Amino acid sequence: DVSKYNDVEKTVSEISSKDNIDILINNAGITGPNKTLWKYDVEMWNKIVQINLMGTFNCCKAIVPTMIENNYGRIVNVASVAGKDGNANASAYSSGKAGTIGLTKSLGKELADKDIAVNAVTPAGAKTRILNQMSKEHVQRMLSKVPRSRFLEIHEFTSLICWLSSEENTFSTAAVFDISGGRSTY
């Protein structure tokens, strides 16, 4: 239920007054139904984009001022290989994640003169609950596109996120890090 999170700035303000926010990982997302674009329900399309893109926008908008004030921050936006390549029968999800990639590139450049890094990761499918939202046929189609012939392991994903969120990452910003088992090579 997205409605309970509509006042992101108030929530972040309450958190920020107690603690500094140095790291933001935007990882919320839903897939929605697997349908062709012309059969997609408009309300469902909007819900998917609202969560997958606007959720990232709202969190960044609320937290970036604190990071600017502290001249430090690490933001990692979890997009998807679907945002780079597109997935048939998942146009809303693919579009929302493509928007997240564009947002990352823009915000990273806007903050490049500060010690604030903004990057995105584009994983292929991983064994998480999000697979339960998809048809078995869609999951099998996703897996068939991965040259490694397996899903992403969570520990592989978290290792990348941890480095991007660390103080070691002093140079990379506005970048998109592919972790798709060879599905995307650009």
C-alpha positions as CSV (number, residue, x, y, z in Angstrom):
1,D,0.0,0.0,0.0
2,V,1.8,3.1,-1.3
3,S,-0.6,5.6,0.3
4,K,1.0,5.1,3.8
5,Y,4.3,6.4,2.4
6,N,3.1,9.5,0.6
7,D,4.7,11.9,3.0
8,V,8.3,10.8,2.4
9,E,9.8,14.2,3.3
10,K,8.1,14.2,6.7
11,T,9.3,10.7,7.4
12,V,12.8,11.4,6.3
13,S,12.8,14.6,8.3
14,E,11.9,12.7,11.4
15,I,14.7,10.1,10.8
16,S,17.2,12.8,9.9
17,S,16.6,14.7,13.1
18,K,17.8,11.7,15.0
19,D,20.5,10.4,12.7
20,N,22.5,11.4,9.7
21,I,21.6,9.5,6.5
22,D,24.8,8.6,4.7
23,I,23.6,5.8,2.6
24,L,20.4,5.3,0.6
25,I,19.6,2.1,-1.2
26,N,16.4,2.4,-3.3
27,N,15.4,-1.2,-3.7
28,A,11.6,-1.2,-3.7
29,G,9.8,-2.6,-6.7
30,I,6.9,-4.6,-8.0
31,T,6.7,-6.4,-11.4
32,G,3.0,-6.3,-12.1
33,P,1.1,-8.6,-14.4
34,N,2.7,-10.1,-17.5
35,K,0.7,-8.7,-20.3
36,T,1.2,-7.0,-23.7
37,L,1.2,-3.2,-23.6
38,W,-2.1,-2.8,-25.4
39,K,-3.8,-5.1,-22.9
40,Y,-2.2,-3.4,-19.8
41,D,-4.6,-1.8,-17.3
42,V,-3.7,1.9,-16.9
43,E,-4.2,1.9,-13.2
44,M,-1.8,-1.0,-12.8
45,W,0.7,0.7,-15.1
46,N,0.6,3.8,-13.0
47,K,1.0,1.8,-9.7
48,I,4.1,0.0,-11.0
49,V,5.7,3.3,-12.2
50,Q,4.7,5.0,-9.0
51,I,6.5,2.4,-6.9
52,N,9.4,1.6,-9.1
53,L,10.3,5.1,-10.4
54,M,8.5,7.7,-8.2
55,G,9.5,5.9,-5.0
56,T,13.1,6.3,-6.0
57,F,12.5,9.9,-6.9
58,N,10.7,10.7,-3.7
59,C,13.4,9.1,-1.5
60,C,16.2,10.9,-3.3
61,K,14.4,14.2,-3.2
62,A,13.9,13.9,0.5
63,I,17.3,12.6,1.5
64,V,19.7,14.5,-0.9
65,P,19.5,17.8,1.0
66,T,20.8,16.1,4.1
67,M,23.6,14.6,2.2
68,I,24.4,18.0,0.6
69,E,24.5,19.6,4.0
70,N,26.9,16.9,5.2
71,N,28.9,16.9,1.9
72,Y,28.7,13.1,1.9
73,G,26.5,10.4,0.7
74,R,26.1,7.2,-1.2
75,I,23.0,6.4,-3.2
76,V,22.4,3.1,-5.0
77,N,19.3,2.8,-7.1
78,V,18.3,-0.8,-7.9
79,A,17.0,-0.8,-11.5
80,S,16.9,-3.9,-13.6
81,V,18.3,-5.4,-16.7
82,A,14.7,-5.0,-17.9
83,G,15.4,-1.2,-17.8
84,K,18.2,-1.7,-20.2
85,D,16.9,-4.4,-22.5
86,G,13.2,-4.3,-22.0
87,N,11.2,-7.4,-21.2
88,A,8.3,-8.5,-23.4
89,N,5.0,-8.6,-21.5
90,A,6.5,-6.4,-18.8
91,S,6.5,-2.9,-20.3
92,A,5.4,-1.1,-17.2
93,Y,8.2,-2.7,-15.1
94,S,10.8,-2.1,-17.9
95,S,9.7,1.5,-18.3
96,G,9.9,2.3,-14.6
97,K,13.3,0.7,-14.2
98,A,14.6,2.5,-17.4
99,G,13.4,5.7,-15.7
100,T,15.4,4.8,-12.6
101,I,18.5,4.5,-14.8
102,G,17.9,8.0,-16.3
103,L,17.2,9.5,-12.8
104,T,20.5,8.0,-11.5
105,K,22.6,9.4,-14.4
106,S,21.0,12.9,-14.0
107,L,21.3,13.0,-10.2
108,G,24.8,11.6,-10.2
109,K,25.9,14.5,-12.5
110,E,24.1,17.0,-10.4
111,L,26.0,15.9,-7.3
112,A,29.3,15.2,-8.9
113,D,31.1,18.2,-7.3
114,K,30.3,16.8,-3.9
115,D,31.3,13.7,-2.0
116,I,28.0,12.1,-2.9
117,A,28.0,9.1,-5.3
118,V,24.8,8.1,-7.1
119,N,24.9,4.8,-9.0
120,A,22.5,2.2,-10.3
121,V,22.7,-1.5,-10.5
122,T,20.9,-3.6,-13.1
123,P,20.5,-7.1,-11.9
124,A,19.1,-10.0,-13.9
125,G,16.6,-12.1,-12.1
126,A,17.5,-13.2,-8.6
127,K,15.9,-15.8,-6.4
128,T,13.8,-13.5,-4.4
129,R,10.0,-13.1,-3.6
130,I,9.6,-10.9,-6.7
131,L,9.7,-14.0,-8.9
132,N,6.5,-15.1,-7.2
133,Q,4.8,-12.1,-8.8
134,M,5.5,-13.5,-12.3
135,S,4.1,-16.3,-14.3
136,K,6.3,-19.5,-14.5
137,E,6.6,-18.9,-18.2
138,H,7.9,-15.4,-17.8
139,V,10.5,-16.6,-15.2
140,Q,11.7,-19.3,-17.5
141,R,11.9,-16.8,-20.4
142,M,14.1,-14.6,-18.2
143,L,16.4,-17.4,-17.2
144,S,16.8,-18.5,-20.8
145,K,18.3,-15.1,-21.7
146,V,21.1,-15.4,-19.1
147,P,24.3,-16.9,-20.5
148,R,25.4,-18.1,-17.0
149,S,22.2,-20.2,-17.0
150,R,21.3,-19.4,-13.5
151,F,19.7,-16.7,-11.4
152,L,21.8,-14.1,-9.5
153,E,22.8,-15.1,-6.0
154,I,21.9,-12.6,-3.3
155,H,25.5,-12.5,-1.9
156,E,26.8,-11.5,-5.3
157,F,24.3,-8.7,-5.5
158,T,25.0,-7.4,-1.9
159,S,28.7,-7.4,-2.5
160,L,28.3,-4.9,-5.4
161,I,25.9,-2.8,-3.4
162,C,28.2,-2.7,-0.4
163,W,31.1,-1.5,-2.5
164,L,29.0,1.2,-4.2
165,S,27.9,2.3,-0.7
166,S,31.3,2.4,0.8
167,E,33.8,5.2,1.4
168,E,36.1,3.3,-1.0
169,N,33.9,4.4,-3.8
170,T,35.2,8.0,-4.3
171,F,35.1,8.2,-8.1
172,S,32.2,6.3,-9.6
173,T,29.0,8.3,-9.9
174,A,26.1,8.5,-12.5
175,A,27.1,5.0,-13.5
176,V,25.1,1.8,-14.2
177,F,26.6,-1.4,-13.0
178,D,25.4,-4.5,-14.8
179,I,25.1,-7.7,-12.9
180,S,23.2,-9.8,-15.3
181,G,25.2,-13.0,-15.9
182,G,26.1,-11.8,-19.3
183,R,22.6,-10.9,-20.5
184,S,23.5,-7.3,-21.1
185,T,27.0,-6.3,-22.2
186,Y,26.7,-2.6,-22.5
